[in-house]
Amino acid sequence: MGGGPARRGDGGTTARRERLVALLVLGVGVVLLVSSPTWFASDRTVVGVAQLAVGVFLLAVGGFLLRRSRTAH
């Protein structure tokens, strides 16, 4: 079905998988940032700040992973 697990020498499959994980992490970070104003509007500022912090962290991690997936292979 999925083509089996990536072999050690199969850089194309590994790079593609790493890129997809990076894009997933970036997407989650964007959703958290875009939805954080909802918490501020409902007077739950602490939750909004925490969500912003996690969103920014995930964007940084996703950017790092995306850059790594492009340069490593």
PESULUR-V676211 format. One record per pair of residues at least 24 apart in sequence whose C-alpha atoms are under 10 Angstrom apart, sorted by the first residue. I is the first residue (numbers start at 1). J is the second residue. If there is no record, write none. Layout:
# PESULUR-V676211
I	J
I	J
This chain:
# PESULUR-V676211
10	73
11	72
11	73
12	73
14	69
14	73
15	66
15	68
15	69
15	70
15	71
15	72
15	73
16	69
16	70
16	73
17	69
18	65
18	66
18	67
18	68
18	69
18	70
19	62
19	65
19	66
19	67
19	68
19	69
19	70
20	65
20	66
20	69
21	62
21	65
21	66
21	69
22	58
22	59
22	61
22	62
22	63
22	64
22	65
22	66
22	67
22	68
22	69
23	59
23	62
23	63
23	65
23	66
24	58
24	62
25	55
25	57
25	58
25	59
25	60
25	61
25	62
25	63
25	65
25	66
26	55
26	56
26	57
26	58
26	59
26	60
26	61
26	62
26	63
26	64
26	65
26	66
27	55
27	58
27	59
27	62
28	54
28	55
28	58
28	59
28	62
29	53
29	54
29	55
29	56
29	57
29	58
29	59
29	60
29	61
29	62
30	55
30	56
30	58
30	59
31	55
32	56
32	58
32	59
33	58
33	59
